Amino acid sequence: MAGTAVIFPGQGSQAVGMGADIYQAHSRVRDLYAHAAELLGYDLAVISFNGPAEQLRQTRITQPALFVHSYALITLLQPRVDMMAGHSLGEFTAFTAAGAMSFEQGLKLVKVRAEQMQEAGLQQQGSMAAIIGLEYDQIKSLCEEASKSGIVVVANVNTPTQIVISGSLPGVTHAMRLAEAQGAKRAVPLQVSGAFHSPLMEPAREHLARALADAELRAPQTPVYGNVTASPCAGVADICSLLERQLVSPV
């Protein structure tokens, strides 16, 4: 059966100026950003609209900025939706838009997630790279081979032949060399602050798990498909599991 799906973006899709147009045009968006500033302790609107880009790229700021912008858009559009999903950080927006948590609760969780992911990246420096032109099984196999040099795993399956790997710098570098030797069209290092969706995010997962345990959650009113399972969420307990596991699991 045909239906309408909304997919919310994750880190990497931010741009200076995002949200400025709807902020100027709608008072309720201005109210939303003002409320976000109270919850975060800094003016997200100023950074989102004016930059600098280097500040907006900081994980602790990028994730709240994308969350608030995406939530503002969906509340303005109010489309009739049959299912939702979100890429990494976007999964939090999906659950919030689906009524599983309030805007305040969603932003509080995103704040914890963003700060702890940035901290984990500082504690254990890692890297990510996009491998283009090889299939999943090939990349999974070369990651296993490259793990002799350090942790490296599949992190994002974006298309059948555009897959992101993540892990320690030696592991990712080794895997990139193997990918090129096996005929990958490109192996491109990504400008990120940590090895997201890999075991190196375990400290962040532990902090997020504690925050989720204290969160006020409800069953979503619209089916939300999880990053980890690619299946619709089964209930409140499933929300906690999905959001926690995706920090260290492939998207």
Secondary structure, DSSP 8 states (H G I E B T S, - for coil): ----EEEE--TT---TTTTHHHHHH-HHHHHHHHHHHHHHSS-HHHHHHH--HHHHTSHHHHHHHHHHHHHHHHHHH----SEEEESTTHHHHHHHHTTSS-HHHHHHHHHHHHHHHHHHHHHS-EEEEEEES--HHHHHHHHHHHTTTS-EEEEEEEETTEEEEEEEHHHHHHHHHHHHHTT-SEEEE---SS-TTSGGGHHHHHHHHHHHHTS-----SS-EE-TTTSSB--SHHHHHHHHHHTTSS--
